[in-house]
């Protein structure tokens, strides 16, 4: 069995699930070039909890954790099976306290992207939550602990946005970003390509641009799981390196 890649996707608007655009087309290309996983562990920005929680449902439901979108978006069902045995293996690998929790489901951070990468919905998938109270290093460490599952055909998939500040969205800036958004995204890019993960974990030391880019860490932390799960020998590729609406970056990475 070949070792699976690790993926981080800037997922942006849920509308990407049903639109044919540069982002969704890039996600489809990723799916076409990737070996088919045995299962997917998704760490989505949208399951942000107290403590680390793991879904072990045999058939996780699709949930619609967004409001005010067109009716057709709420008709998307990502009815892939769960992976209880791999969820159990993941729980045993994570050294911090975790709980099984099936009160959530596959949220739009997961299904809006996977509907393009694995449109047949034939790869089992489950989510691990992001503990809102844990420091950056803890999220990175969980990724490291889960990395052995890559050898068993498991895709570790983080879904968020490196720059995500909805309070500063500018609707006049389609496909454009504020200078600080480009600066922060470029800082992360250089450190990913240079494999300087320590600099990324200390992102807050950048001061003002970090506060603007990451006002809350829910969308940034999924990147840390992917970084932790990557290893020195991986080749890193970047996709969708772009900015939307001033204060969102769609930049995505694959380690393989």
C-alpha positions as protocol buffer text, in pm:
chain_id: "A"
residue {
  index: 1
  type: UNK
  ca { x: 0 y: 0 z: 0 }
}
residue {
  index: 2
  type: UNK
  ca { x: 144 y: 339 z: -97 }
}
residue {
  index: 3
  type: UNK
  ca { x: 176 y: 611 z: 163 }
}
residue {
  index: 4
  type: UNK
  ca { x: -107 y: 861 z: 128 }
}
residue {
  index: 5
  type: UNK
  ca { x: -49 y: 1232 z: 75 }
}
residue {
  index: 6
  type: UNK
  ca { x: -152 y: 1497 z: 326 }
}
residue {
  index: 7
  type: UNK
  ca { x: -382 y: 1774 z: 209 }
}
residue {
  index: 8
  type: UNK
  ca { x: -472 y: 2121 z: 333 }
}
residue {
  index: 9
  type: UNK
  ca { x: -742 y: 2306 z: 141 }
}
residue {
  index: 10
  type: UNK
  ca { x: -851 y: 2667 z: 168 }
}
residue {
  index: 11
  type: UNK
  ca { x: -1223 y: 2597 z: 131 }
}
residue {
  index: 12
  type: UNK
  ca { x: -1370 y: 2948 z: 117 }
}
residue {
  index: 13
  type: UNK
  ca { x: -1740 y: 2987 z: 42 }
}
residue {
  index: 14
  type: UNK
  ca { x: -1972 y: 2684 z: 67 }
}
residue {
  index: 15
  type: UNK
  ca { x: -2088 y: 2783 z: -284 }
}
residue {
  index: 16
  type: UNK
  ca { x: -1767 y: 2623 z: -415 }
}
residue {
  index: 17
  type: UNK
  ca { x: -1950 y: 2292 z: -362 }
}
residue {
  index: 18
  type: UNK
  ca { x: -2188 y: 2362 z: -651 }
}
residue {
  index: 19
  type: UNK
  ca { x: -1990 y: 2608 z: -864 }
}
residue {
  index: 20
  type: UNK
  ca { x: -1755 y: 2526 z: -1148 }
}
residue {
  index: 21
  type: UNK
  ca { x: -1471 y: 2769 z: -1081 }
}
residue {
  index: 22
  type: UNK
  ca { x: -1092 y: 2776 z: -1057 }
}
residue {
  index: 23
  type: UNK
  ca { x: -1102 y: 2638 z: -701 }
}
residue {
  index: 24
  type: UNK
  ca { x: -1338 y: 2348 z: -763 }
}
residue {
  index: 25
  type: UNK
  ca { x: -1151 y: 2258 z: -1083 }
}
residue {
  index: 26
  type: UNK
  ca { x: -820 y: 2247 z: -893 }
}
residue {
  index: 27
  type: UNK
  ca { x: -978 y: 2020 z: -630 }
}
residue {
  index: 28
  type: UNK
  ca { x: -1100 y: 1785 z: -901 }
}
residue {
  index: 29
  type: UNK
  ca { x: -745 y: 1767 z: -1042 }
}
residue {
  index: 30
  type: UNK
  ca { x: -611 y: 1679 z: -697 }
}
residue {
  index: 31
  type: UNK
  ca { x: -859 y: 1392 z: -678 }
}
residue {
  index: 32
  type: UNK
  ca { x: -760 y: 1267 z: -1021 }
}
residue {
  index: 33
  type: UNK
  ca { x: -388 y: 1250 z: -938 }
}
residue {
  index: 34
  type: UNK
  ca { x: -421 y: 1104 z: -590 }
}
residue {
  index: 35
  type: UNK
  ca { x: -429 y: 732 z: -507 }
}
residue {
  index: 36
  type: UNK
  ca { x: -766 y: 627 z: -368 }
}
residue {
  index: 37
  type: UNK
  ca { x: -748 y: 634 z: 15 }
}
residue {
  index: 38
  type: UNK
  ca { x: -875 y: 361 z: 246 }
}
residue {
  index: 39
  type: UNK
  ca { x: -1031 y: 642 z: 452 }
}
residue {
  index: 40
  type: UNK
  ca { x: -1014 y: 1017 z: 511 }
}
residue {
  index: 41
  type: UNK
  ca { x: -964 y: 1196 z: 843 }
}
residue {
  index: 42
  type: UNK
  ca { x: -1098 y: 1547 z: 799 }
}
residue {
  index: 43
  type: UNK
  ca { x: -1007 y: 1830 z: 1036 }
}
residue {
  index: 44
  type: UNK
  ca { x: -1253 y: 2106 z: 948 }
}
residue {
  index: 45
  type: UNK
  ca { x: -1250 y: 2461 z: 1081 }
}
residue {
  index: 46
  type: UNK
  ca { x: -1621 y: 2424 z: 1146 }
}
residue {
  index: 47
  type: UNK
  ca { x: -1604 y: 2160 z: 1421 }
}
residue {
  index: 48
  type: UNK
  ca { x: -1455 y: 2384 z: 1688 }
}
residue {
  index: 49
  type: UNK
  ca { x: -1508 y: 2238 z: 2033 }
}
residue {
  index: 50
  type: UNK
  ca { x: -1397 y: 2221 z: 2395 }
}
residue {
  index: 51
  type: UNK
  ca { x: -1163 y: 1923 z: 2399 }
}
residue {
  index: 52
  type: UNK
  ca { x: -1072 y: 1695 z: 2109 }
}
residue {
  index: 53
  type: UNK
  ca { x: -1364 y: 1493 z: 1973 }
}
residue {
  index: 54
  type: UNK
  ca { x: -1368 y: 1210 z: 1721 }
}
residue {
  index: 55
  type: UNK
  ca { x: -1658 y: 1092 z: 1509 }
}
residue {
  index: 56
  type: UNK
  ca { x: -1698 y: 712 z: 1498 }
}
residue {
  index: 57
  type: UNK
  ca { x: -2040 y: 690 z: 1336 }
}
residue {
  index: 58
  type: UNK
  ca { x: -2080 y: 418 z: 1072 }
}
residue {
  index: 59
  type: UNK
  ca { x: -2282 y: 659 z: 855 }
}
residue {
  index: 60
  type: UNK
  ca { x: -2208 y: 1023 z: 942 }
}
residue {
  index: 61
  type: UNK
  ca { x: -2480 y: 1261 z: 832 }
}
residue {
  index: 62
  type: UNK
  ca { x: -2429 y: 1567 z: 612 }
}
residue {
  index: 63
  type: UNK
  ca { x: -2488 y: 1885 z: 810 }
}
residue {
  index: 64
  type: UNK
  ca { x: -2557 y: 2235 z: 681 }
}
residue {
  index: 65
  type: UNK
  ca { x: -2373 y: 2465 z: 920 }
}
residue {
  index: 66
  type: UNK
  ca { x: -2432 y: 2780 z: 714 }
}
residue {
  index: 67
  type: UNK
  ca { x: -2724 y: 3014 z: 656 }
}
residue {
  index: 68
  type: UNK
  ca { x: -2875 y: 3219 z: 376 }
}
residue {
  index: 69
  type: UNK
  ca { x: -2746 y: 3028 z: 75 }
}
residue {
  index: 70
  type: UNK
  ca { x: -2944 y: 2903 z: -228 }
}
residue {
  index: 71
  type: UNK
  ca { x: -3170 y: 2603 z: -181 }
}
residue {
  index: 72
  type: UNK
  ca { x: -2960 y: 2380 z: -409 }
}
residue {
  index: 73
  type: UNK
  ca { x: -2666 y: 2398 z: -166 }
}
residue {
  index: 74
  type: UNK
  ca { x: -2880 y: 2237 z: 106 }
}
residue {
  index: 75
  type: UNK
  ca { x: -2964 y: 1954 z: -131 }
}
residue {
  index: 76
  type: UNK
  ca { x: -2601 y: 1837 z: -152 }
}
residue {
  index: 77
  type: UNK
  ca { x: -2564 y: 1511 z: 41 }
}
residue {
  index: 78
  type: UNK
  ca { x: -2220 y: 1367 z: 99 }
}
residue {
  index: 79
  type: UNK
  ca { x: -2330 y: 1021 z: 202 }
}
residue {
  index: 80
  type: UNK
  ca { x: -1992 y: 848 z: 236 }
}
residue {
  index: 81
  type: UNK
  ca { x: -1959 y: 580 z: 502 }
}
residue {
  index: 82
  type: UNK
  ca { x: -1778 y: 643 z: 828 }
}
residue {
  index: 83
  type: UNK
  ca { x: -1466 y: 455 z: 941 }
}
residue {
  index: 84
  type: UNK
  ca { x: -1519 y: 345 z: 1304 }
}
residue {
  index: 85
  type: UNK
  ca { x: -1215 y: 114 z: 1313 }
}
residue {
  index: 86
  type: UNK
  ca { x: -980 y: 389 z: 1188 }
}
residue {
  index: 87
  type: UNK
  ca { x: -1146 y: 639 z: 1423 }
}
residue {
  index: 88
  type: UNK
  ca { x: -1064 y: 402 z: 1707 }
}
residue {
  index: 89
  type: UNK
  ca { x: -703 y: 370 z: 1586 }
}
residue {
  index: 90
  type: UNK
  ca { x: -678 y: 751 z: 1567 }
}
residue {
  index: 91
  type: UNK
  ca { x: -810 y: 784 z: 1923 }
}
residue {
  index: 92
  type: UNK
  ca { x: -543 y: 546 z: 2049 }
}
residue {
  index: 93
  type: UNK
  ca { x: -266 y: 735 z: 1867 }
}
residue {
  index: 94
  type: UNK
  ca { x: -358 y: 1076 z: 2011 }
}
residue {
  index: 95
  type: UNK
  ca { x: -182 y: 1123 z: 2344 }
}
residue {
  index: 96
  type: UNK
  ca { x: -413 y: 1394 z: 2481 }
}
residue {
  index: 97
  type: UNK
  ca { x: -758 y: 1314 z: 2618 }
}
residue {
  index: 98
  type: UNK
  ca { x: -1019 y: 1263 z: 2345 }
}
residue {
  index: 99
  type: UNK
  ca { x: -1385 y: 1159 z: 2331 }
}
residue {
  index: 100
  type: UNK
  ca { x: -1599 y: 991 z: 2071 }
}
residue {
  index: 101
  type: UNK
  ca { x: -1878 y: 1229 z: 1973 }
}
residue {
  index: 102
  type: UNK
  ca { x: -2137 y: 1181 z: 1697 }
}
residue {
  index: 103
  type: UNK
  ca { x: -2348 y: 1488 z: 1772 }
}
residue {
  index: 104
  type: UNK
  ca { x: -2187 y: 1663 z: 1472 }
}
residue {
  index: 105
  type: UNK
  ca { x: -2163 y: 1535 z: 1114 }
}
residue {
  index: 106
  type: UNK
  ca { x: -1976 y: 1607 z: 792 }
}
residue {
  index: 107
  type: UNK
  ca { x: -1987 y: 1987 z: 776 }
}
residue {
  index: 108
  type: UNK
  ca { x: -1935 y: 2212 z: 475 }
}
residue {
  index: 109
  type: UNK
  ca { x: -1562 y: 2243 z: 546 }
}
residue {
  index: 110
  type: UNK
  ca { x: -1549 y: 1874 z: 457 }
}
residue {
  index: 111
  type: UNK
  ca { x: -1819 y: 1807 z: 198 }
}
residue {
  index: 112
  type: UNK
  ca { x: -1788 y: 2128 z: -9 }
}
residue {
  index: 113
  type: UNK
  ca { x: -1436 y: 2013 z: -104 }
}
residue {
  index: 114
  type: UNK
  ca { x: -1472 y: 1633 z: -105 }
}
residue {
  index: 115
  type: UNK
  ca { x: -1771 y: 1655 z: -342 }
}
residue {
  index: 116
  type: UNK
  ca { x: -1510 y: 1755 z: -603 }
}
residue {
  index: 117
  type: UNK
  ca { x: -1209 y: 1548 z: -492 }
}
residue {
  index: 118
  type: UNK
  ca { x: -1401 y: 1222 z: -442 }
}
residue {
  index: 119
  type: UNK
  ca { x: -1735 y: 1283 z: -614 }
}
residue {
  index: 120
  type: UNK
  ca { x: -1831 y: 913 z: -605 }
}
residue {
  index: 121
  type: UNK
  ca { x: -1855 y: 939 z: -223 }
}
residue {
  index: 122
  type: UNK
  ca { x: -1699 y: 594 z: -204 }
}
residue {
  index: 123
  type: UNK
  ca { x: -1416 y: 671 z: 43 }
}
residue {
  index: 124
  type: UNK
  ca { x: -1505 y: 642 z: 415 }
}
residue {
  index: 125
  type: UNK
  ca { x: -1463 y: 968 z: 603 }
}
residue {
  index: 126
  type: UNK
  ca { x: -1485 y: 1101 z: 958 }
}
residue {
  index: 127
  type: UNK
  ca { x: -1395 y: 1423 z: 1135 }
}
residue {
  index: 128
  type: UNK
  ca { x: -1173 y: 1508 z: 1431 }
}
residue {
  index: 129
  type: UNK
  ca { x: -1262 y: 1833 z: 1604 }
}
residue {
  index: 130
  type: UNK
  ca { x: -1037 y: 2129 z: 1682 }
}
residue {
  index: 131
  type: UNK
  ca { x: -999 y: 2199 z: 2053 }
}
residue {
  index: 132
  type: UNK
  ca { x: -1051 y: 2575 z: 2089 }
}
residue {
  index: 133
  type: UNK
  ca { x: -855 y: 2578 z: 2416 }
}
residue {
  index: 134
  type: UNK
  ca { x: -541 y: 2401 z: 2290 }
}
residue {
  index: 135
  type: UNK
  ca { x: -228 y: 2593 z: 2183 }
}
residue {
  index: 136
  type: UNK
  ca { x: -89 y: 2572 z: 1829 }
}
residue {
  index: 137
  type: UNK
  ca { x: 172 y: 2313 z: 1931 }
}
residue {
  index: 138
  type: UNK
  ca { x: -97 y: 2068 z: 2047 }
}
residue {
  index: 139
  type: UNK
  ca { x: -274 y: 2072 z: 1710 }
}
residue {
  index: 140
  type: UNK
  ca { x: 57 y: 2017 z: 1532 }
}
residue {
  index: 141
  type: UNK
  ca { x: 139 y: 1729 z: 1769 }
}
residue {
  index: 142
  type: UNK
  ca { x: -194 y: 1554 z: 1695 }
}
residue {
  index: 143
  type: UNK
  ca { x: -108 y: 1572 z: 1325 }
}
residue {
  index: 144
  type: UNK
  ca { x: 230 y: 1414 z: 1400 }
}
residue {
  index: 145
  type: UNK
  ca { x: 69 y: 1137 z: 1603 }
}
residue {
  index: 146
  type: UNK
  ca { x: -179 y: 1061 z: 1325 }
}
residue {
  index: 147
  type: UNK
  ca { x: 89 y: 1061 z: 1053 }
}
residue {
  index: 148
  type: UNK
  ca { x: 153 y: 684 z: 1087 }
}
residue {
  index: 149
  type: UNK
  ca { x: -195 y: 626 z: 943 }
}
residue {
  index: 150
  type: UNK
  ca { x: -66 y: 754 z: 609 }
}
residue {
  index: 151
  type: UNK
  ca { x: 116 y: 421 z: 575 }
}
residue {
  index: 152
  type: UNK
  ca { x: -221 y: 245 z: 611 }
}
residue {
  index: 153
  type: UNK
  ca { x: -377 y: 436 z: 323 }
}
residue {
  index: 154
  type: UNK
  ca { x: -541 y: 714 z: 529 }
}
residue {
  index: 155
  type: UNK
  ca { x: -562 y: 1066 z: 384 }
}
residue {
  index: 156
  type: UNK
  ca { x: -519 y: 1336 z: 649 }
}
residue {
  index: 157
  type: UNK
  ca { x: -715 y: 1637 z: 526 }
}
residue {
  index: 158
  type: UNK
  ca { x: -722 y: 1982 z: 686 }
}
residue {
  index: 159
  type: UNK
  ca { x: -986 y: 2227 z: 566 }
}
residue {
  index: 160
  type: UNK
  ca { x: -989 y: 2595 z: 664 }
}
residue {
  index: 161
  type: UNK
  ca { x: -836 y: 2917 z: 528 }
}
residue {
  index: 162
  type: UNK
  ca { x: -490 y: 3054 z: 606 }
}
residue {
  index: 163
  type: UNK
  ca { x: -628 y: 3409 z: 603 }
}
residue {
  index: 164
  type: UNK
  ca { x: -988 y: 3425 z: 721 }
}
residue {
  index: 165
  type: UNK
  ca { x: -1134 y: 3751 z: 849 }
}
residue {
  index: 166
  type: UNK
  ca { x: -1504 y: 3778 z: 764 }
}
residue {
  index: 167
  type: UNK
  ca { x: -1536 y: 4108 z: 952 }
}
residue {
  index: 168
  type: UNK
  ca { x: -1314 y: 4276 z: 691 }
}
residue {
  index: 169
  type: UNK
  ca { x: -1460 y: 4119 z: 374 }
}
residue {
  index: 170
  type: UNK
  ca { x: -1474 y: 4369 z: 87 }
}
residue {
  index: 171
  type: UNK
  ca { x: -1730 y: 4263 z: -176 }
}
residue {
  index: 172
  type: UNK
  ca { x: -1557 y: 4488 z: -432 }
}
residue {
  index: 173
  type: UNK
  ca { x: -1240 y: 4281 z: -413 }
}
residue {
  index: 174
  type: UNK
  ca { x: -1329 y: 3968 z: -610 }
}
residue {
  index: 175
  type: UNK
  ca { x: -1002 y: 3776 z: -667 }
}
residue {
  index: 176
  type: UNK
  ca { x: -808 y: 4044 z: -480 }
}
residue {
  index: 177
  type: UNK
  ca { x: -669 y: 4080 z: -131 }
}
residue {
  index: 178
  type: UNK
  ca { x: -552 y: 4345 z: 111 }
}
residue {
  index: 179
  type: UNK
  ca { x: -174 y: 4387 z: 134 }
}
residue {
  index: 180
  type: UNK
  ca { x: -165 y: 4237 z: 482 }
}
residue {
  index: 181
  type: UNK
  ca { x: -353 y: 3927 z: 358 }
}
residue {
  index: 182
  type: UNK
  ca { x: -97 y: 3870 z: 83 }
}
residue {
  index: 183
  type: UNK
  ca { x: 189 y: 3933 z: 328 }
}
residue {
  index: 184
  type: UNK
  ca { x: 65 y: 3678 z: 582 }
}
residue {
  index: 185
  type: UNK
  ca { x: -17 y: 3418 z: 316 }
}
residue {
  index: 186
  type: UNK
  ca { x: 331 y: 3464 z: 163 }
}
residue {
  index: 187
  type: UNK
  ca { x: 498 y: 3427 z: 505 }
}
residue {
  index: 188
  type: UNK
  ca { x: 321 y: 3094 z: 557 }
}
residue {
  index: 189
  type: UNK
  ca { x: 400 y: 2987 z: 198 }
}
residue {
  index: 190
  type: UNK
  ca { x: 774 y: 3056 z: 235 }
}
residue {
  index: 191
  type: UNK
  ca { x: 790 y: 2866 z: 563 }
}
residue {
  index: 192
  type: UNK
  ca { x: 593 y: 2569 z: 428 }
}
residue {
  index: 193
  type: UNK
  ca { x: 816 y: 2543 z: 121 }
}
residue {
  index: 194
  type: UNK
  ca { x: 1124 y: 2586 z: 341 }
}
residue {
  index: 195
  type: UNK
  ca { x: 987 y: 2332 z: 595 }
}
residue {
  index: 196
  type: UNK
  ca { x: 1029 y: 2583 z: 880 }
}
residue {
  index: 197
  type: UNK
  ca { x: 729 y: 2469 z: 1080 }
}
residue {
  index: 198
  type: UNK
  ca { x: 848 y: 2641 z: 1399 }
}
residue {
  index: 199
  type: UNK
  ca { x: 796 y: 2981 z: 1234 }
}
residue {
  index: 200
  type: UNK
  ca { x: 440 y: 2884 z: 1143 }
}
residue {
  index: 201
  type: UNK
  ca { x: 362 y: 2770 z: 1498 }
}
residue {
  index: 202
  type: UNK
  ca { x: 480 y: 3112 z: 1617 }
}
residue {
  index: 203
  type: UNK
  ca { x: 261 y: 3297 z: 1366 }
}
residue {
  index: 204
  type: UNK
  ca { x: 135 y: 3532 z: 1639 }
}
residue {
  index: 205
  type: UNK
  ca { x: 482 y: 3685 z: 1664 }
}
residue {
  index: 206
  type: UNK
  ca { x: 408 y: 3861 z: 1333 }
}
residue {
  index: 207
  type: UNK
  ca { x: 192 y: 4103 z: 1532 }
}
residue {
  index: 208
  type: UNK
  ca { x: -65 y: 4313 z: 1346 }
}
residue {
  index: 209
  type: UNK
  ca { x: -80 y: 4115 z: 1022 }
}
residue {
  index: 210
  type: UNK
  ca { x: -131 y: 3792 z: 1219 }
}
residue {
  index: 211
  type: UNK
  ca { x: -415 y: 3951 z: 1418 }
}
residue {
  index: 212
  type: UNK
  ca { x: -580 y: 4066 z: 1095 }
}
residue {
  index: 213
  type: UNK
  ca { x: -526 y: 3734 z: 912 }
}
residue {
  index: 214
  type: UNK
  ca { x: -615 y: 3508 z: 1205 }
}
residue {
  index: 215
  type: UNK
  ca { x: -857 y: 3698 z: 1432 }
}
residue {
  index: 216
  type: UNK
  ca { x: -972 y: 3357 z: 1560 }
}
residue {
  index: 217
  type: UNK
  ca { x: -767 y: 3043 z: 1494 }
}
residue {
  index: 218
  type: UNK
  ca { x: -1047 y: 2805 z: 1389 }
}
residue {
  index: 219
  type: UNK
  ca { x: -968 y: 2832 z: 1015 }
}
residue {
  index: 220
  type: UNK
  ca { x: -590 y: 2841 z: 1063 }
}
residue {
  index: 221
  type: UNK
  ca { x: -545 y: 2542 z: 1293 }
}
residue {
  index: 222
  type: UNK
  ca { x: -641 y: 2275 z: 1032 }
}
residue {
  index: 223
  type: UNK
  ca { x: -316 y: 2369 z: 855 }
}
residue {
  index: 224
  type: UNK
  ca { x: -120 y: 2267 z: 1166 }
}
residue {
  index: 225
  type: UNK
  ca { x: -263 y: 1913 z: 1161 }
}
residue {
  index: 226
  type: UNK
  ca { x: -153 y: 1880 z: 798 }
}
residue {
  index: 227
  type: UNK
  ca { x: 193 y: 2019 z: 875 }
}
residue {
  index: 228
  type: UNK
  ca { x: 231 y: 1778 z: 1166 }
}
residue {
  index: 229
  type: UNK
  ca { x: 129 y: 1483 z: 948 }
}
residue {
  index: 230
  type: UNK
  ca { x: 375 y: 1576 z: 672 }
}
residue {
  index: 231
  type: UNK
  ca { x: 735 y: 1459 z: 682 }
}
residue {
  index: 232
  type: UNK
  ca { x: 1079 y: 1576 z: 571 }
}
residue {
  index: 233
  type: UNK
  ca { x: 1076 y: 1360 z: 257 }
}
residue {
  index: 234
  type: UNK
  ca { x: 744 y: 1489 z: 122 }
}
residue {
  index: 235
  type: UNK
  ca { x: 736 y: 1704 z: -188 }
}
residue {
  index: 236
  type: UNK
  ca { x: 510 y: 2005 z: -133 }
}
residue {
  index: 237
  type: UNK
  ca { x: 287 y: 2150 z: -408 }
}
residue {
  index: 238
  type: UNK
  ca { x: 72 y: 2460 z: -382 }
}
residue {
  index: 239
  type: UNK
  ca { x: -272 y: 2516 z: -542 }
}
residue {
  index: 240
  type: UNK
  ca { x: -516 y: 2807 z: -558 }
}
residue {
  index: 241
  type: UNK
  ca { x: -261 y: 3055 z: -422 }
}
residue {
  index: 242
  type: UNK
  ca { x: -497 y: 3350 z: -433 }
}
residue {
  index: 243
  type: UNK
  ca { x: -703 y: 3592 z: -232 }
}
residue {
  index: 244
  type: UNK
  ca { x: -1078 y: 3655 z: -233 }
}
residue {
  index: 245
  type: UNK
  ca { x: -1284 y: 3950 z: -106 }
}
residue {
  index: 246
  type: UNK
  ca { x: -984 y: 4120 z: 51 }
}
residue {
  index: 247
  type: UNK
  ca { x: -951 y: 3908 z: 360 }
}
residue {
  index: 248
  type: UNK
  ca { x: -970 y: 3539 z: 260 }
}
residue {
  index: 249
  type: UNK
  ca { x: -693 y: 3331 z: 104 }
}
residue {
  index: 250
  type: UNK
  ca { x: -773 y: 3010 z: -81 }
}
residue {
  index: 251
  type: UNK
  ca { x: -414 y: 2876 z: -81 }
}
residue {
  index: 252
  type: UNK
  ca { x: -399 y: 2498 z: -60 }
}
residue {
  index: 253
  type: UNK
  ca { x: -112 y: 2249 z: -18 }
}
residue {
  index: 254
  type: UNK
  ca { x: -47 y: 1884 z: -83 }
}
residue {
  index: 255
  type: UNK
  ca { x: 243 y: 1688 z: 68 }
}
residue {
  index: 256
  type: UNK
  ca { x: 327 y: 1364 z: -111 }
}
